[in-house]
Amino acid sequence: MSTALNINSPTSRLSNVPALEIGNLAVSYRSHGEDHRVVHDVSLEVRPGEVVALVGESGSGKTTTAQAAIGLLAQNGRVESGSIRLNGTDISGWPQKRLDSIRGSKISLIPQDPTSSLNPVKTIGEQVAEVLQIHRQGRGTEIEARVIELLARVGLSQPELRAKQYPHELSGGMRQRVLIAIAIALKPALIIADEPTSALDVTVQKRILDLIDELRDEYGTAVLLVTHDLGVAADRSNRIVVLKNGRVQEQGPTDEVLAAPRSDYTRKLLSDAPSLGKGRYVISRVKDGSPADADHAVIVENLVQDFHLSARRATFRAVDDISFTVRRGTTHAIVGESGSGKTTTARSIVGFNKPSSGRIVVDGIDVTSLSGESLRRFRKTIQLVYQNPFASLDPRQTIFQVIEEPLLNFDPLPREERVRKVEAILDRVGLPQAVLARKPHALSGGQRQRVAIARALVLEPKILVLDEAVSALDVTVQAQILRLLDELQQALGLTYLFISHDLAVVRQISDTVSVLHNGRLVDEGPVEDVFQNPGSAYTRELIAAIPGQRNAFLENSVLNGASQ
């Protein structure tokens, strides 16, 4: 399979001196007057022109290790022991002022979140120029020209215009390219890329990773790629280092680790990775034939959703003539990039948007005809689970109050009955009763998402809309939630509308799929049919962008689709 990636650089490109060599690193954080060690005797190296993936779940120590390497630990963090050698020089004991002299010039960081990493009150050009000014790489018009050159080099269209714009005027992918421009400005020997694409759509992710690889190949730069995505690590690294609880579980050439993992933890990570797994959580229940409307939980016909742009007295068409149906007790996925119209479609189905035209029938109810109290009562039938479990729960409420709240909003029950229902649904989602007295901050991400699911289910709806409901979770936690959703669907006969940009997850859990692009339907049908024989160039591009393409199961899908 052809790819822009070239991880097998000629060995002559690789120096005998590692760009980065970490030896027996131990890092601790001080909290409540005590030191808590979070990284234990970690050793790894990255050679020039090489990509080493540092993988593990949240709390594994991978970001702490990367921060220690560049001297950017939090104020309460410190290196207890071990060495950090950059091009053979131990920098672990250097003061911040001395480290400042090499950040950007010898070692650079591409952070995870492009939104919070750029200054909102400075132009893009000013922020790229800053690293050149700090290291005295020219002045005035010379720096301005270099900024334009860098923005063009990372693939930004109209670089002169982008230099004058502010971060909020750029898309997420464009902002990430700006961070890369800053990172490569002085051609450092080492780039640390900390989850550089985790917040991006799959096609944008592929373009960013391709760009990093092109720059690595051009400059011979070493890359330490911090990621929880085993598919990305599989595609983009020469070697993998697996961390758990701050300790190295195993490391070695990527192909060898993937083919024959030695540790149970690595095997678990690989089995849970959607793009590397062989099986599906859900066995397809779609039957042949054309069933009557009564067998459909959701019917969408010729849906159009316009939004008025009052400033210009114009309208923007977010959804353009979309139709699909969802069988009862099945999972239907709506996939596409940001701006494709998938979330707008979901909000119209739930009744949050009044369609401009078209028909939506949910459990036999024409949603487009509802208003006022009838619309409010309808929402007992269909409930929404949001993307981010850290933002969707009220931090002031206890978990009991979070789950109880919907019961108070619809036909309030006696307290004893509410308590019984809350405790029963908590059992159903696999959480202990002890969490009811806690607040959301005391729970992990996976626990919070279970609470969000419990809150949605406490009203006993027939349909759940899951809007990117697992995209913010680590791979093993994601797998747990997907298994839970499957168990709930089989036990309760639920129908799921699954909104996602992650086609690897969609393939695992969905029966049918609709692919949206620029508000229009470009592909639909049973999941395997769409993956094996995509009908549009856009769907083929989405499938080809799924990380983990070394996996033959997915690779064959792309090749079959490309041959259509």
C-alpha positions as CSV (number, residue, x, y, z in Angstrom):
1,M,0.0,0.0,0.0
2,S,1.4,3.3,-1.0
3,T,1.8,6.0,1.7
4,A,3.5,9.3,2.2
5,L,5.2,7.9,5.2
6,N,8.7,6.6,5.0
7,I,9.7,5.2,8.4
8,N,12.4,2.9,7.0
9,S,15.0,5.6,6.5
10,P,18.4,4.4,5.2
11,T,20.6,3.4,8.1
12,S,23.3,5.7,7.0
13,R,21.0,8.6,8.0
14,L,21.0,7.4,11.6
15,S,23.9,8.7,13.8
16,N,25.6,6.6,16.4
17,V,24.8,9.4,18.9
18,P,21.2,9.4,19.9
19,A,19.4,12.8,19.5
20,L,17.7,12.0,22.8
21,E,18.9,9.4,25.4
22,I,17.0,9.0,28.6
23,G,18.6,6.8,31.2
24,N,16.8,5.4,34.4
25,L,14.7,8.5,34.7
26,A,12.6,9.0,37.9
27,V,10.2,11.9,38.2
28,S,8.0,12.9,41.2
29,Y,5.4,15.5,42.0
30,R,5.1,17.1,45.4
31,S,1.5,17.2,46.8
32,H,0.4,17.9,50.4
33,G,3.9,18.0,51.6
34,E,4.9,14.6,50.1
35,D,6.7,13.5,47.0
36,H,4.8,11.0,44.8
37,R,6.9,9.2,42.2
38,V,5.1,8.9,38.8
39,V,8.0,7.9,36.5
40,H,10.2,4.9,37.5
41,D,13.5,4.2,35.9
42,V,12.4,4.9,32.4
43,S,15.1,4.5,29.7
44,L,14.7,5.1,25.9
45,E,16.5,6.7,23.0
46,V,15.6,8.4,19.8
47,R,18.2,8.6,17.0
48,P,18.4,11.2,14.2
49,G,15.7,10.7,11.5
50,E,13.9,8.2,13.7
51,V,10.4,8.2,15.1
52,V,9.9,6.6,18.5
53,A,6.3,6.3,19.8
54,L,5.8,6.6,23.6
55,V,2.4,5.0,24.2
56,G,0.2,4.3,27.2
57,E,-3.1,5.4,28.8
58,S,-3.7,8.6,30.8
59,G,-1.6,8.4,34.0
60,S,1.0,6.1,32.4
61,G,3.7,8.8,32.7
62,K,4.3,9.4,29.0
63,T,3.6,13.2,29.0
64,T,5.6,13.6,32.2
65,T,8.5,11.8,30.6
66,A,8.3,14.1,27.5
67,Q,8.0,17.2,29.7
68,A,11.0,16.2,31.7
69,A,13.0,15.7,28.4
70,I,12.4,19.3,27.4
71,G,12.6,20.8,31.0
72,L,8.9,21.8,31.2
73,L,7.7,19.9,34.2
74,A,5.0,21.6,36.4
75,Q,6.3,23.6,39.3
76,N,5.7,20.8,41.7
77,G,7.5,18.3,39.5
78,R,11.2,17.4,39.7
79,V,13.6,14.9,38.2
80,E,14.7,12.7,41.2
81,S,17.4,10.7,39.4
82,G,18.5,9.6,35.9
83,S,20.0,11.3,32.9
84,I,18.5,13.2,29.9
85,R,21.1,13.5,27.1
86,L,20.5,15.7,24.1
87,N,23.1,14.9,21.3
88,G,25.3,13.3,24.0
89,T,25.1,16.2,26.5
90,D,23.3,15.6,29.8
91,I,20.9,18.4,30.3
92,S,18.9,17.0,33.3
93,G,20.6,19.4,35.8
94,W,20.5,22.5,33.7
95,P,18.8,25.6,35.1
96,Q,15.7,27.0,33.2
97,K,17.7,29.9,31.7
98,R,20.2,27.5,30.1
99,L,17.4,25.3,28.9
100,D,15.7,28.3,27.3
101,S,18.7,28.7,25.1
102,I,18.2,25.3,23.5
103,R,14.4,25.1,23.4
104,G,13.4,25.9,19.8
105,S,16.9,25.7,18.5
106,K,17.9,22.1,19.6
107,I,14.7,20.7,20.9
108,S,11.1,21.7,20.2
109,L,7.6,20.7,21.4
110,I,4.4,20.3,19.4
111,P,1.7,20.5,22.1
112,Q,-1.6,18.6,22.0
113,D,-4.2,21.4,22.0
114,P,-3.7,24.1,19.3
115,T,-6.5,26.2,20.8
116,S,-4.9,26.7,24.2
117,S,-1.3,26.7,23.0
118,L,-1.6,29.8,20.8
119,N,-2.0,33.4,22.3
120,P,-5.4,34.6,21.3
121,V,-4.4,38.3,21.2
122,K,-1.4,37.9,19.0
123,T,-1.4,37.4,15.3
124,I,-0.1,34.1,13.8
125,G,2.8,36.0,12.3
126,E,3.8,37.5,15.6
127,Q,3.8,34.1,17.3
128,V,5.9,32.4,14.7
129,A,8.3,35.4,14.6
130,E,8.8,35.2,18.4
131,V,10.9,32.1,18.3
132,L,13.2,33.6,15.7
133,Q,13.5,36.8,17.7
134,I,14.3,35.0,20.9
135,H,17.2,33.2,19.2
136,R,18.2,36.3,17.3
137,Q,17.7,34.7,13.9
138,G,17.4,37.9,11.8
139,R,15.5,41.1,12.2
140,G,12.7,43.1,10.7
141,T,11.9,42.2,7.1
142,E,14.2,39.2,7.2
143,I,12.1,37.7,10.0
144,E,8.9,38.6,8.2
145,A,10.0,36.8,5.1
146,R,11.1,33.7,7.1
147,V,7.6,33.6,8.8
148,I,5.9,33.6,5.5
149,E,8.3,30.9,4.3
150,L,7.6,28.7,7.3
151,L,3.8,29.1,7.0
152,A,4.0,28.1,3.4
153,R,6.3,25.2,4.3
154,V,3.7,23.7,6.6
155,G,1.1,23.8,3.9
156,L,-1.0,26.8,4.9
157,S,-2.7,28.5,1.9
158,Q,-2.3,32.2,1.5
159,P,0.5,32.4,4.1
160,E,0.7,36.2,3.9
161,L,-3.0,36.4,5.0
162,R,-2.6,33.8,7.7
163,A,0.3,35.7,9.2
164,K,-2.1,38.6,9.8
165,Q,-4.9,36.5,11.2
166,Y,-5.6,35.5,14.9
167,P,-5.9,31.9,16.1
168,H,-9.7,32.0,16.3
169,E,-9.8,32.7,12.6
170,L,-8.1,29.4,11.7
171,S,-9.4,25.8,11.8
172,G,-8.0,23.3,14.3
173,G,-5.8,21.7,11.6
174,M,-4.5,25.1,10.5
175,R,-3.7,26.0,14.1
176,Q,-1.8,22.8,14.5
177,R,0.2,23.6,11.4
178,V,1.2,26.9,13.0
179,L,2.5,25.1,16.0
180,I,4.5,22.9,13.7
181,A,5.9,25.9,11.9
182,I,7.1,27.3,15.3
183,A,8.6,23.9,16.2
184,I,10.6,23.6,13.0
185,A,11.6,27.2,12.7
186,L,15.2,26.6,13.8
187,K,15.5,23.1,12.5
188,P,15.9,21.4,15.9
189,A,17.6,18.0,16.3
190,L,14.6,16.7,18.3
191,I,10.9,17.3,18.1
192,I,8.6,16.1,20.9
193,A,5.1,15.7,19.5
194,D,2.7,15.3,22.5
195,E,-0.6,13.9,21.1
196,P,-0.3,16.3,18.2
197,T,-3.4,15.1,16.4
198,S,-5.7,13.7,19.1
199,A,-8.2,16.5,18.7
200,L,-8.3,16.4,14.9
201,D,-10.5,14.7,12.3
202,V,-9.0,11.6,10.8
203,T,-8.2,13.1,7.4
204,V,-6.7,16.3,9.0
205,Q,-4.8,14.0,11.4
206,K,-3.3,12.1,8.4
207,R,-2.2,15.3,6.7
208,I,-0.5,16.6,9.9
209,L,1.3,13.3,10.5
210,D,2.4,13.2,6.8
211,L,3.7,16.8,7.3
212,I,5.7,15.9,10.4
213,D,7.2,12.9,8.6
214,E,8.1,14.9,5.5
215,L,9.9,17.4,7.7
216,R,11.6,14.7,9.6
217,D,12.8,13.1,6.4
218,E,14.0,16.5,5.0
219,Y,15.9,17.7,8.1
220,G,16.9,14.3,9.6
221,T,15.0,15.4,12.8
222,A,14.4,12.9,15.5
223,V,10.8,12.6,16.7
224,L,9.5,11.4,20.1
225,L,5.8,10.9,19.3
226,V,3.6,10.8,22.5
227,T,0.3,9.1,21.8
228,H,-2.4,6.8,23.2
229,D,-3.4,5.8,19.7
230,L,-1.8,2.4,18.8
231,G,-2.9,2.8,15.2
232,V,-0.9,6.1,14.9
233,A,2.1,4.4,16.6
234,A,1.8,1.4,14.2
235,D,1.8,3.6,11.1
236,R,4.2,6.3,12.1
237,S,7.1,4.9,14.3
238,N,10.3,3.0,13.9
239,R,10.1,1.9,17.5
240,I,7.6,1.7,20.3
241,V,8.0,2.3,24.1
242,V,5.0,1.1,26.1
243,L,4.5,2.7,29.5
244,K,2.1,1.7,32.3
245,N,2.0,3.4,35.8
246,G,5.3,5.2,35.0
247,R,7.2,2.0,34.1
248,V,8.4,0.7,30.7
249,Q,6.5,-2.5,30.0
250,E,8.4,-3.2,26.8
251,Q,10.1,-1.5,23.9
252,G,11.5,-2.5,20.5
253,P,11.0,-2.2,16.8
254,T,7.4,-1.3,16.0
255,D,6.8,-4.4,13.7
256,E,8.2,-6.7,16.4
257,V,6.1,-5.3,19.2
258,L,2.9,-5.4,17.2
259,A,3.6,-8.9,15.9
260,A,4.6,-10.5,19.2
261,P,4.0,-8.3,22.3
262,R,5.7,-9.7,25.3
263,S,3.7,-8.0,28.1
264,D,0.1,-8.6,29.0
265,Y,-0.5,-4.8,29.1
266,T,0.7,-4.3,25.5
267,R,-1.5,-7.2,24.4
268,K,-4.4,-5.5,26.1
269,L,-3.7,-2.2,24.4
270,L,-3.5,-3.9,21.0
271,S,-6.7,-5.8,21.5
272,D,-8.6,-2.7,22.5
273,A,-7.3,-0.5,19.7
274,P,-10.2,-0.1,17.2
275,S,-8.0,0.1,14.1
276,L,-5.9,-2.9,15.1
277,G,-8.6,-5.2,16.5
278,K,-9.9,-8.0,14.4
279,G,-13.4,-8.4,15.9
280,R,-16.5,-6.4,16.4
281,Y,-18.2,-5.6,19.7
282,V,-21.6,-6.0,18.0
283,I,-22.7,-8.8,15.7
284,S,-24.7,-7.2,12.9
285,R,-28.4,-7.6,13.4
286,V,-29.5,-6.0,10.1
287,K,-31.8,-8.4,8.2
288,D,-32.5,-8.7,4.5
289,G,-35.6,-7.3,2.9
290,S,-37.4,-4.0,3.2
291,P,-39.3,-3.9,6.5
292,A,-42.3,-1.7,7.1
293,D,-41.9,1.7,8.8
294,A,-43.1,0.1,12.1
295,D,-39.7,-1.6,12.3
296,H,-37.8,1.7,12.1
297,A,-37.0,3.6,15.2
298,V,-35.8,6.6,13.2
299,I,-36.9,7.8,9.8
300,V,-35.3,10.9,8.2
301,E,-36.6,12.1,4.9
302,N,-35.2,14.9,2.8
303,L,-33.9,16.8,5.9
304,V,-32.7,20.4,5.2
305,Q,-31.3,22.6,7.9
306,D,-30.5,26.3,7.2
307,F,-29.1,28.8,9.6
308,H,-29.5,32.5,9.2
309,L,-26.4,34.6,9.1
310,S,-27.9,37.9,10.4
311,A,-24.8,40.0,9.8
312,R,-24.9,39.3,6.1
313,R,-28.7,38.6,5.8
314,A,-27.8,35.3,4.3
315,T,-28.4,31.7,5.1
316,F,-25.9,28.8,5.5
317,R,-27.1,25.3,4.6
318,A,-25.6,22.9,7.2
319,V,-27.7,19.9,6.1
320,D,-28.8,19.4,2.5
321,D,-31.5,16.9,1.6
322,I,-30.4,14.0,3.8
323,S,-32.5,10.7,4.1
324,F,-31.9,7.5,6.1
325,T,-33.6,5.0,8.4
326,V,-32.6,3.2,11.5
327,R,-33.9,-0.2,12.4
328,R,-35.0,-0.8,16.0
329,G,-32.4,-2.4,18.2
330,T,-29.5,-1.6,15.8
331,T,-26.7,1.0,15.7
332,H,-26.6,3.5,12.9
333,A,-23.5,5.7,12.6
334,I,-23.3,9.1,11.1
335,V,-19.7,9.9,10.1
336,G,-17.9,12.8,8.6
337,E,-15.4,15.5,9.4
338,S,-16.0,18.7,11.4
339,G,-18.5,20.8,9.4
340,S,-20.0,17.8,7.6
341,G,-23.4,18.3,9.2
342,K,-23.5,15.2,11.5
343,T,-24.1,16.9,14.8
344,T,-26.6,19.3,13.2
345,T,-28.5,16.2,11.9
346,A,-28.4,14.6,15.4
347,R,-29.7,17.8,17.1
348,S,-32.6,18.0,14.6
349,I,-33.5,14.4,15.3
350,V,-33.5,15.0,19.1
351,G,-35.7,18.1,18.6
352,F,-33.1,20.8,19.4
353,N,-33.3,22.3,15.9
354,K,-36.5,23.0,13.9
355,P,-35.7,21.7,10.4
356,S,-36.1,24.1,7.5
357,S,-37.8,21.3,5.6
358,G,-38.1,17.6,5.5
359,R,-39.6,15.0,7.8
360,I,-38.2,13.3,11.0
361,V,-40.1,10.4,12.6
362,V,-38.8,9.0,15.9
363,D,-40.6,6.0,17.4
364,G,-43.7,6.8,15.3
365,I,-43.7,10.5,16.3
366,D,-43.3,13.2,13.7
367,V,-40.7,15.4,15.5
368,T,-41.2,18.3,13.0
369,S,-44.7,18.8,14.2
370,L,-43.9,19.1,17.9
371,S,-43.6,22.2,20.0
372,G,-43.9,23.3,23.6
373,E,-45.0,20.6,26.1
374,S,-45.3,17.9,23.5
375,L,-41.7,18.5,22.4
376,R,-40.5,18.4,26.0
377,R,-42.4,15.1,26.7
378,F,-41.0,13.6,23.5
379,R,-37.4,13.9,24.9
380,K,-38.2,11.0,27.3
381,T,-38.1,8.8,24.2
382,I,-34.7,9.9,22.9
383,Q,-31.7,11.0,25.0
384,L,-28.3,12.4,24.2
385,V,-24.9,11.4,25.5
386,Y,-22.3,14.1,24.9
387,Q,-18.7,13.8,23.8
388,N,-16.7,15.1,26.8
389,P,-17.5,13.5,30.2
390,F,-15.3,16.1,31.9
391,A,-17.6,19.0,30.7
392,S,-21.0,17.4,30.5
393,L,-21.5,16.8,34.2
394,D,-22.3,19.6,36.7
395,P,-19.2,19.8,39.0
396,R,-21.4,21.1,41.8
397,Q,-23.7,18.1,41.9
398,T,-23.1,14.7,43.5
399,I,-23.4,11.8,41.2
400,F,-26.8,10.9,42.7
401,Q,-28.0,14.4,41.9
402,V,-26.7,14.2,38.3
403,I,-28.6,10.9,37.6
404,E,-31.7,12.0,39.6
405,E,-32.1,15.3,37.8
406,P,-34.0,13.9,34.7
407,L,-36.5,12.2,37.1
408,L,-37.2,15.5,38.7
409,N,-37.8,17.1,35.3
410,F,-40.4,14.5,34.1
411,D,-43.3,13.5,36.4
412,P,-41.5,13.8,39.7
413,L,-41.6,10.5,41.7
414,P,-41.6,9.9,45.4
415,R,-38.0,10.1,46.8
416,E,-37.9,6.4,47.6
417,E,-38.8,5.6,44.0
418,R,-36.2,8.0,42.6
419,V,-33.5,6.4,44.9
420,R,-34.4,3.0,43.7
421,K,-34.2,4.0,40.0
422,V,-30.9,5.8,40.5
423,E,-29.3,2.9,42.3
424,A,-30.7,0.4,39.7
425,I,-29.3,2.3,36.7
426,L,-26.0,2.7,38.4
427,D,-25.7,-1.0,38.8
428,R,-26.7,-1.4,35.2
429,V,-23.7,0.7,34.0
430,G,-21.3,-1.1,36.3
431,L,-20.5,1.5,38.9
432,P,-20.5,0.9,42.7
433,Q,-23.1,2.6,44.9
434,A,-20.3,4.4,46.7
435,V,-19.8,6.9,43.9
436,L,-23.3,8.4,44.4
437,A,-22.0,10.6,47.2
438,R,-19.0,11.8,45.2
439,K,-18.7,14.7,42.8
440,P,-17.6,14.4,39.1
441,H,-14.0,15.5,39.8
442,A,-13.5,12.5,42.0
443,L,-14.2,10.1,39.1
444,S,-12.0,9.0,36.2
445,G,-13.0,9.8,32.6
446,G,-14.4,6.3,32.0
447,Q,-16.5,6.5,35.2
448,R,-17.8,9.9,34.3
449,Q,-19.0,8.7,30.9
450,R,-20.7,5.7,32.6
451,V,-22.5,8.3,34.8
452,A,-23.5,10.3,31.6
453,I,-24.9,7.1,30.1
454,A,-26.8,6.3,33.4
455,R,-28.3,9.8,33.4
456,A,-29.5,9.3,29.8
457,L,-31.0,5.9,30.6
458,V,-32.7,6.7,33.9
459,L,-35.8,7.9,32.0
460,E,-35.9,4.5,30.1
461,P,-35.6,6.0,26.6
462,K,-35.9,3.8,23.5
463,I,-33.2,5.6,21.6
464,L,-29.8,7.0,22.5
465,V,-27.9,9.6,20.5
466,L,-24.2,9.2,21.2
467,D,-22.4,12.3,20.0
468,E,-18.6,11.4,19.8
469,A,-19.3,9.6,23.2
470,V,-16.0,7.7,23.3
471,S,-13.6,10.0,21.4
472,A,-12.3,11.7,24.5
473,L,-11.3,8.4,26.2
474,D,-8.2,6.3,26.2
475,V,-8.3,3.2,24.1
476,T,-8.8,0.7,27.0
477,V,-11.5,2.9,28.6
478,Q,-13.1,3.4,25.2
479,A,-13.2,-0.4,24.7
480,Q,-14.9,-0.8,28.1
481,I,-17.6,1.8,27.3
482,L,-18.2,0.2,23.9
483,R,-18.7,-3.2,25.5
484,L,-21.1,-1.6,28.0
485,L,-23.1,0.0,25.2
486,D,-23.4,-3.4,23.5
487,E,-24.5,-5.1,26.7
488,L,-27.1,-2.4,27.3
489,Q,-28.4,-2.6,23.8
490,Q,-28.9,-6.3,24.0
491,A,-30.4,-6.2,27.4
492,L,-32.7,-3.2,26.9
493,G,-33.4,-3.4,23.1
494,L,-32.0,0.1,22.6
495,T,-31.5,1.8,19.3
496,Y,-28.3,3.9,18.9
497,L,-27.5,6.8,16.7
498,F,-23.7,7.0,16.9
499,I,-22.1,10.3,15.8
500,S,-18.4,9.9,15.1
501,H,-15.4,10.9,13.0
502,D,-13.6,7.6,13.9
503,L,-14.3,5.1,11.3
504,A,-12.3,2.3,13.1
505,V,-14.8,2.6,16.0
506,V,-17.7,2.8,13.7
507,R,-16.7,-0.4,12.0
508,Q,-16.6,-2.2,15.3
509,I,-20.0,-1.3,16.7
510,S,-22.3,-0.1,13.9
511,D,-24.7,-2.0,11.8
512,T,-25.4,0.7,9.2
513,V,-23.7,4.0,8.4
514,S,-24.4,7.3,6.6
515,V,-21.4,9.3,5.4
516,L,-21.8,13.1,5.3
517,H,-19.6,15.6,3.5
518,N,-20.4,19.3,3.4
519,G,-23.9,18.7,4.6
520,R,-24.8,16.1,1.9
521,L,-25.1,12.3,2.1
522,V,-22.3,10.7,0.0
523,D,-22.5,7.1,1.1
524,E,-24.8,4.8,3.1
525,G,-25.7,1.2,3.8
526,P,-24.5,-1.7,5.9
527,V,-21.2,-1.0,7.5
528,E,-19.3,-3.8,5.7
529,D,-20.7,-2.9,2.3
530,V,-19.6,0.8,2.7
531,F,-16.1,-0.2,3.9
532,Q,-15.6,-2.9,1.3
533,N,-17.2,-0.9,-1.6
534,P,-17.2,2.8,-0.8
535,G,-19.3,4.7,-3.4
536,S,-17.6,8.0,-3.1
537,A,-14.1,9.4,-3.3
538,Y,-14.6,11.1,0.0
539,T,-15.5,7.9,1.8
540,R,-12.4,6.2,0.3
541,E,-10.3,9.1,1.6
542,L,-11.8,8.7,5.1
543,I,-11.1,5.0,5.1
544,A,-7.6,5.4,3.8
545,A,-6.9,7.9,6.6
546,I,-7.7,5.5,9.4
547,P,-4.6,4.9,11.4
548,G,-3.2,1.4,11.7
549,Q,-3.3,0.7,8.0
550,R,-0.6,-2.0,8.4
551,N,-3.4,-4.1,9.6
552,A,-4.4,-6.3,6.7
553,F,-8.1,-6.3,7.7
554,L,-8.4,-2.6,7.1
555,E,-5.8,-2.4,4.3
556,N,-7.8,-4.8,2.2
557,S,-10.9,-2.6,2.6
558,V,-9.0,0.4,1.3
559,L,-7.6,-1.5,-1.7
560,N,-11.0,-2.9,-2.5
561,G,-12.6,0.5,-2.3
562,A,-9.9,2.1,-4.4
563,S,-10.5,-0.5,-7.1
564,Q,-14.1,0.5,-7.5
